[in-house]
């Protein structure tokens, strides 16, 4: 198990470029299964979860070639369907949440898609109902082996249908879209997710020959086609990493520039950080954060009541950044209520922040009130364990702001979502060391 050793309390300075988007990569990589033609993808992040999915595709028989850093070609012209029913696949698929999104394209192109119950972060229940109910609406037969926790869907030919999704699941919408593009007739998906990464998937599929309209809205209309062809695709920068660096700059009173952020795809992320009193300047397609030497002050609502920041489906605030917001609030002037609606276990890491000296009241599994220190007392260095990707980075930011030397164990969780994070932080002045 790897460990980060962090000497906190130092200002950072310089520029940092965000990696390619993890959550987009997991969708886009699964989409290569929809065509036997060559697909070239740029800006793929070199992180554990994405590399696991690439390995899974190789075992499925997809020809994968690395052209340069972040650029790969994929060709799924000799897919090994027997691997889907092997014990090896049942083991490989469990280690990655994103593996669920191979089901839609495999079902559409080959008539069957299987998946073991996928793993991922331990942040609470993450239902798969939206995925399979959507595929059943398209005519698939569903089966589930309870003992092995193994799911399967099969169909000779999918047929378009109208469906109203119970939840605007991003991965669920992606799976249904990838199945519907090769279905017979028209599919209408209402209450579809409309995140920028889902929009990227739809734009890529349209370049491949799909007919998807309503991209960017919560109603997608898909007219099925017989086949799809190859394409080139470049992924967006990772908005969660961009938010992480904004929070890092504020907590360490550092002047940082985050380059090539695709500002127009960030939604309300800059606005939410500004509500915490953080100066977020747009410079072309870069974000500049000046050194907050005098701290930052949380706004209140117009009527003077305490600010509440909560997550919601896009264009609401992403749940993946609430952990960062919570940590940043620990050194603000004022108080804020953090309301994590989607996952009931995601706030349980706050006990570690409380041990570091943060003033946090965990109201229930979904809500925490943070009373900021205004930098009048610093967080204390300590030894911690990373419970999941986003909480792990939040603890890393806390450690970089704390006086003294902290250690964070189980950093494999952080590596799942952040590319070479220790090297990139050292480049802007962080004192962080990786211990094996």
Helices and strands as residue ranges (DSSP letters): E 3-8, E 13-17, H 22-31, G 32-34, E 38-42, H 48-59, E 63-68, E 71-75, G 81-85, H 87-94, G 97-101, H 102-110, E 112-116, H 129-137, E 141-145, E 150-154, E 162-164, H 170-180, E 186-190, H 196-207, E 211-213, E 219-223, E 231-234, H 239-251, E 255-259, G 263-265, H 269-275, E 281-283, E 286-289, E 307-310, G 319-321, H 322-329, E 335-339, H 350-355, E 359-364, E 367-371, E 383-385, H 389-401, E 404-409, H 412-415, H 421-426, E 431-435
